[in-house]
Amino acid sequence: MSSSPTPEPENSHLTSTQEPSQSVSETAPVAAEESSAKSSSTRVDAAKEAIVEQARRLVVPRRSLLLTGGVIAAAGVLAAMPQIAATGVLGEDAAAVVSNEKLLARRERLVRENIDTRYLKIESLGRIYVGKGRSEQDLRLVGSFSLTEDAQADLAAAATALTNLSVYGSLHRLSVTYGGVDSANDPQNVANTATDAPASPLRVNDSAPLKEEQWLKVLAANAALGTNVSYAQVGLLADELRLNAVVIDENYESLLKRFRSLAELDLKNERVQQIHLNIQLAPEKAVTLPSGAQSKVSVSVAESSRVATVADVLSKAATRKELNTLASFSLVWNAREKYPSASQWDAFKLGFKGPESKEESAKEAQRTAVRKYLQEVSGPLQALTKREATVPGEVIT
């Protein structure tokens, strides 16, 4: 068998002679491109350097820029100083923001400058420390004001004048009298030089919430109380305006007489009907009772219609010789239809010392007298579910 030879490619005889010329022709353009690229790169680098150099000349150092801006800002503030000063921002108001004492001093000055002297007279006004603290934050503004004759004749005008006081900032405590200073709110210590104590001052804590119509109600009710109370304390509970009439008297006969005079006051007097009246007996010291006992007396009733009943209960305890060991008489009767929850504090409690005799018969006689008394008053005080007396070693209910 014979094999056919592989045919040679066409024009194969030209291959060896044409390759060198092809290589030369391709190398020339590449070299030209490289030369052109190097030239362009050089020009770009030079341009970049020129731009950077120009930027260095134009850029202001950051510190210089800040200083320049600061000068401009300061110039703006200086230019605006007259306008800022006119608003008071840099003056008294700004100082008051950071100083409680200056704020209260400003309020005091405004009250003194703007009070309506036709109806009110400043008896004592100033700043005092409240509580045990003595820092600036413990300072409060308090004062006593008396009603002029025109104010007493026109309580509506007096109410307007008192309401306007809150325009200049509320007082922490204030008293309204019919002449003279109330020692409870006397920052200037005027009471030390006064000859007569004011009759029945009206005391208010934080006067700002009181509206004009509320001021009128408490002024009218306080006028109706007259000198039968030692002072009247205004209170606000939710939407109810309250007036606590407090009787402080160390003489038992006078204490009981003044207490009885308030019986059914809120039922007979239209001015008192507009406000909820609470009546309290609060002698600061023990009272000498007709029985010979030295007793601490404390009473709080929410309606004046209860006064007569409580006065009778007190009188029986104070006059019976067999109860001459009575050391404390406490009666709280504040629950009523509108606030029935107050009954949780309602109670009648008596405290007795032991009899002088150490004999068991004396102790038994004391317990017998106490039981008899509690049984007798249980009817009038049936609304009070808690009635008890404490004798040495025993609680009698």
JODAVEN-V632403 format. One record per backbone hydrogen bond with DSSP energy under -1.0 kcal/mol. NH is the residue of the N-H (numbers start at 1). CO is the residue of the C=O. Records with the same first field share a line. If there is no record, write none. Layout:
NH->CO ; CO
This chain:
12->9
14->11
15->12
18->14
19->15
22->18
23->19
24->20
25->21
26->22
27->23
28->24
30->26
31->27
32->28
33->29
34->30
35->31
36->32
37->33
38->34
39->35
40->36
41->37
42->38
43->39
44->40
45->41
46->42
47->43
48->44
49->45
50->46
51->47
52->48
53->49
54->50
55->51
56->52
57->53
58->54
59->55
65->61
66->62
67->63
68->64
69->65
70->66
71->67
72->68
73->69
74->70
75->71
76->72
77->73
78->74
79->75
80->76
84->80
85->81
86->82
87->83
89->84
91->88
95->91
96->92
97->93
103->99
104->100
105->101
106->102
107->103
108->104
109->105
110->106
111->107
112->108
113->109
114->110
115->111
117->115
119->116
120->116
121->146
123->144
124->144
126->142
128->140
130->138
138->135
139->136
140->128
142->126
143->173
144->124
145->175
146->121
147->177
148->119
152->148
153->149
158->154
159->155
160->156
161->157
162->158
163->159
164->160
166->163
167->164
168->165
169->166
172->141
173->141
174->204
175->143
176->202
177->145
185->182
189->186
193->190
202->176
203->232
204->174
206->172
207->171
210->207
215->211
216->212
217->213
218->214
219->215
220->216
221->217
222->218
223->219
224->220
225->221
226->222
228->225
230->246
231->246
232->201
233->244
234->203
235->242
237->240
240->237
242->235
243->276
244->233
245->278
246->231
247->280
255->251
256->252
257->253
258->254
259->255
260->256
261->257
262->259
263->260
264->304
265->262
268->264
269->265
273->269
275->272
276->241
278->243
279->301
280->245
281->299
282->247
287->295
289->293
291->318
292->289
295->287
296->327
298->329
299->281
300->331
301->279
302->333
306->303
307->304
310->306
311->307
312->308
313->309
314->310
315->311
316->312
317->313
318->314
319->315
323->320
324->321
326->323
327->351
328->351
329->296
330->349
331->298
332->347
333->300
342->339
343->340
344->341
345->342
347->332
348->386
349->330
350->388
351->328
352->390
353->325
363->359
364->360
365->361
366->362
367->363
368->364
369->365
370->366
371->367
372->368
373->369
374->370
375->371
376->372
377->373
381->377
382->379
384->381
388->348
389->396
390->350
391->394
394->391
396->389
